[in-house]
């Protein structure tokens, strides 16, 4: 155990923002000084800790299947996002509380998440839109 104060870990706000964004992070504890940083310290004895985000499931569409799949995925420890361009269908009372609801075009949202580095090999992309005007651009973006 070691303190996590502004003095011992000045990068703490950056670390917290990174983890909350769902991005991986690594901290380095200098065993001589007790200071923690986000960058490795040369010629020092360090203890590194890796913080990997949970796998993601991004569900496109808001059908009853989507609501049940979102709940099931959370039980399997996925970070779940439901995206649909029709904000009227993104009703919080239909989905578990921890599900992120996004009103955006599926292909645009997927491209944005990829550009932010939030998609990886462990990201499940599920198309439940049942509408070619959403599905075709989404699937083309997903396969890219």
BELPEVEN-V565301 format. One line per field, one symbol per residue. phi: phi as a letter, one per 40 degrees, with the letter a starting at -180 (. if undefined). psi: psi as a letter, one per 30 degrees, with the letter a starting at -180 (. if undefined). burial: + if it has 9 or more other ideal C-beta (glycine too) atoms within 8 Angstrom, else -. A space follows every 50 residues. Layout:
phi->???
psi->???
burial->???
This chain:
phi->.acbbcccaccddcdccccccgbcabbbccccbgcbacbcbcfbcbbbbc bccccbbbbbhbccccccccccccccgccbbbbacccccccdccbddccc bbcacdccccccccccgcbaccccbbbbcfadcccccccccccc
psi->klkileefifgeeeeeeeeffglllkljjjfefgkklfkkkkhljljkkk jklllkkjkklhleeeeeeeeeeefghkjkkkkkfjfffikeffllefkk kkjlkeeeeeeeeeffggkafgkkkkjgehjefeeeeeeeeef.
burial->-------++-++--+--++---+-++++++---+-+++--+--+-+-+-- +-+-++++++++---++-+++-++---++++++++----+----+---+- ++++-++-++++++---++---++-++++----++-++++++--
